């Protein structure tokens, strides 16, 4: 299992999410073939799972948007 903090250098779309939803940390976790992206803000952690980082990012973003709408 490896954990990495994603920055805008790694994934450019993070800047928009950080600004829009006041996210202060984005983690990328790799556990075997499963990739996990987590957004942390004042309301909690929002996770997305997928076979690659892009799919995990989309699912985490969907969970974040669903919480606020």
URZIWO-V933808 format. One record per residue. RES is the residue in one letter. SS is DSSP state (A for helix, B for strand, O for the rest). PSI is psi in whole degrees, -180 to 180 (none if undefined). Layout:
RES&SS&PSI ; RES&SS&PSI
//
This chain:
X&O&129 ; X&B&142 ; X&B&134 ; X&B&136 ; X&B&122 ; X&O&139 ; X&O&177 ; X&O&-22 ; X&O&-36 ; X&O&-41 ; X&O&99 ; X&O&-24 ; X&O&-10 ; X&A&-33 ; X&A&-41 ; X&A&-44 ; X&A&-42 ; X&A&-41 ; X&A&-44 ; X&A&-41 ; X&A&12 ; X&O&47 ; X&O&131 ; X&O&-15 ; X&B&140 ; X&B&121 ; X&B&146 ; X&B&120 ; X&B&132 ; X&B&121 ; X&B&97 ; X&O&-128 ; X&O&-7 ; X&B&132 ; X&B&140 ; X&B&133 ; X&B&131 ; X&B&131 ; X&B&130 ; X&B&129 ; X&B&-171 ; X&O&-23 ; X&O&-7 ; X&B&-161 ; X&B&137 ; X&B&121 ; X&B&150 ; X&B&139 ; X&B&146 ; X&B&174 ; X&O&-19 ; X&O&169 ; X&A&-38 ; X&A&-44 ; X&A&-41 ; X&A&-40 ; X&A&-45 ; X&A&-42 ; X&A&-37 ; X&A&-40 ; X&A&-40 ; X&A&-42 ; X&A&-40 ; X&A&-47 ; X&A&-39 ; X&A&-36 ; X&A&-38 ; X&A&-7 ; X&O&none
//
